[in-house]
Amino acid sequence: MMPRPQDARPDPLPPPAPPADGFWQDRTSLAAPRAVPGCGRGLFAIAPIAAGTVIDRACTVEVAAAQCPDLDRMQPLGDFYFEHPEDPRAGLMALGLMSLCNHADRANADVRFTREDGLGWMAELVALAPIAAGSEITYRYKCPLWFPETDR
């Protein structure tokens, strides 16, 4: 089985406050993908982002534990799902920009999952520290890395 980004540790961030109107913004206006030499793609801040800001919010697709080995063999798709927060054998495929974030040991963002009535599992990319416009948004993959690390 191929390793995958995991979110098995307790969430260090407070739970998000529900929007007053019950809706959430469709897409972020804070980040956009760009080419990253030696890494493929990455996600970059297009405006300054304050610590604690939700950069991206997306629905997920649940991957049953029995399906994970098959998905792991479907490269590169198998590299883009997260460990399910309630079952480490299962997964969640985030359908947002956060899937383009590269790994960094000193990440400036993290991914958290919340369950919402009618929507199922939602993924949020949250800034852990202030991120300057033009800076790459990264998170620390919570699994053994399957690629050589680069010093960026």
C-alpha positions as CSV (number, residue, x, y, z in Angstrom):
1,M,0.0,0.0,0.0
2,M,1.3,3.4,-0.9
3,P,1.6,5.9,2.0
4,R,-0.8,8.9,1.8
5,P,-1.2,12.2,3.6
6,Q,-2.9,11.5,6.9
7,D,-4.7,13.5,9.4
8,A,-4.7,11.1,12.4
9,R,-3.4,13.5,15.1
10,P,-5.8,15.6,17.1
11,D,-6.8,18.8,15.5
12,P,-4.8,21.7,17.1
13,L,-7.3,24.3,15.6
14,P,-10.6,25.2,17.2
15,P,-13.7,24.0,15.3
16,P,-15.0,26.4,12.7
17,A,-17.9,28.7,13.5
18,P,-20.9,27.9,11.3
19,P,-21.7,30.7,8.8
20,A,-24.5,33.0,9.9
21,D,-26.5,32.4,6.7
22,G,-25.9,28.6,6.7
23,F,-23.9,28.8,3.4
24,W,-20.2,28.8,2.7
25,Q,-18.2,30.4,0.0
26,D,-17.8,28.2,-3.1
27,R,-14.2,28.8,-3.9
28,T,-11.3,30.6,-2.2
29,S,-10.0,34.0,-3.4
30,L,-6.9,33.6,-1.3
31,A,-4.9,30.9,-3.2
32,A,-4.2,29.7,-6.7
33,P,-2.1,26.8,-8.2
34,R,1.3,27.4,-9.8
35,A,4.1,25.3,-11.3
36,V,6.8,24.5,-8.8
37,P,10.2,23.4,-10.4
38,G,11.1,19.9,-9.2
39,C,7.7,19.4,-7.4
40,G,5.1,19.7,-10.1
41,R,2.4,22.0,-8.8
42,G,1.8,23.8,-5.6
43,L,-0.7,26.2,-4.0
44,F,0.3,29.9,-3.5
45,A,-1.2,32.8,-1.6
46,I,-2.5,35.5,-3.9
47,A,-3.2,37.8,-1.0
48,P,-1.9,38.0,2.5
49,I,-3.5,35.3,4.7
50,A,-3.8,35.7,8.5
51,A,-3.2,32.8,10.9
52,G,-6.4,30.9,11.5
53,T,-7.9,31.8,8.1
54,V,-9.7,29.0,6.3
55,I,-7.9,29.1,2.9
56,D,-10.0,26.5,1.1
57,R,-13.1,24.5,2.1
58,A,-14.2,21.4,0.1
59,C,-16.5,18.4,0.0
60,T,-14.9,15.0,0.2
61,V,-15.5,11.6,-1.3
62,E,-15.3,8.7,1.2
63,V,-13.0,5.8,0.2
64,A,-13.9,2.6,1.9
65,A,-11.1,0.6,3.6
66,A,-11.6,-2.2,1.0
67,Q,-11.1,0.3,-1.8
68,C,-7.9,1.9,-0.5
69,P,-5.5,-0.8,-1.8
70,D,-7.0,-0.4,-5.3
71,L,-6.7,3.3,-5.1
72,D,-3.1,3.1,-4.0
73,R,-2.3,1.2,-7.2
74,M,-4.0,3.9,-9.3
75,Q,-1.1,6.4,-9.5
76,P,-0.9,9.2,-9.2
77,L,-4.5,9.3,-7.9
78,G,-3.5,7.2,-4.9
79,D,-1.2,9.9,-3.6
80,F,-4.0,12.4,-3.2
81,Y,-6.3,11.1,-0.5
82,F,-6.2,11.5,3.3
83,E,-6.6,9.1,6.1
84,H,-10.2,9.0,7.3
85,P,-10.5,10.8,10.7
86,E,-12.7,7.9,12.1
87,D,-11.1,4.9,10.4
88,P,-7.3,4.8,9.7
89,R,-7.9,2.0,7.1
90,A,-10.3,4.2,5.1
91,G,-9.8,7.5,3.3
92,L,-11.2,10.8,2.2
93,M,-10.5,12.4,-1.2
94,A,-10.7,16.2,-0.8
95,L,-12.2,17.9,-3.9
96,G,-10.5,21.2,-3.3
97,L,-7.3,23.1,-3.9
98,M,-5.7,21.7,-0.8
99,S,-4.9,18.6,-2.7
100,L,-2.3,20.6,-4.5
101,C,-0.4,21.6,-1.4
102,N,3.2,20.3,-1.2
103,H,4.8,18.9,2.0
104,A,7.0,20.9,4.3
105,D,8.4,20.0,7.7
106,R,7.6,23.6,8.8
107,A,4.3,23.9,7.1
108,N,2.3,27.1,7.2
109,A,-1.1,25.4,6.9
110,D,-3.0,22.3,8.1
111,V,-6.0,20.3,6.8
112,R,-8.8,19.5,9.2
113,F,-12.0,17.5,8.7
114,T,-15.5,18.2,10.1
115,R,-18.7,16.3,9.5
116,E,-21.7,18.4,8.5
117,D,-25.4,17.5,8.2
118,G,-26.3,16.9,4.6
119,L,-22.7,17.4,3.3
120,G,-20.8,14.6,5.0
121,W,-17.1,15.1,5.6
122,M,-15.8,18.5,4.7
123,A,-12.1,19.4,4.4
124,E,-10.6,22.7,5.4
125,L,-7.1,24.1,4.7
126,V,-6.3,26.5,7.5
127,A,-3.4,28.9,7.9
128,L,-1.2,28.0,10.9
129,A,0.8,31.2,10.6
130,P,0.6,34.4,8.6
131,I,1.3,33.7,4.9
132,A,2.6,36.5,2.7
133,A,1.1,37.0,-0.8
134,G,3.2,35.0,-3.3
135,S,4.3,32.4,-0.7
136,E,3.7,28.7,-1.2
137,I,1.1,27.2,1.1
138,T,2.3,23.9,2.5
139,Y,1.2,21.4,5.0
140,R,3.0,18.6,6.8
141,Y,2.0,15.2,5.4
142,K,1.2,12.9,8.3
143,C,2.7,9.8,6.8
144,P,6.0,8.4,5.6
145,L,7.0,10.3,2.5
146,W,7.0,8.4,-0.8
147,F,9.2,11.0,-2.6
148,P,12.6,12.6,-2.0
149,E,12.3,15.8,0.0
150,T,13.6,19.0,-1.6
151,D,14.9,22.0,0.2
152,R,12.8,24.9,-0.9
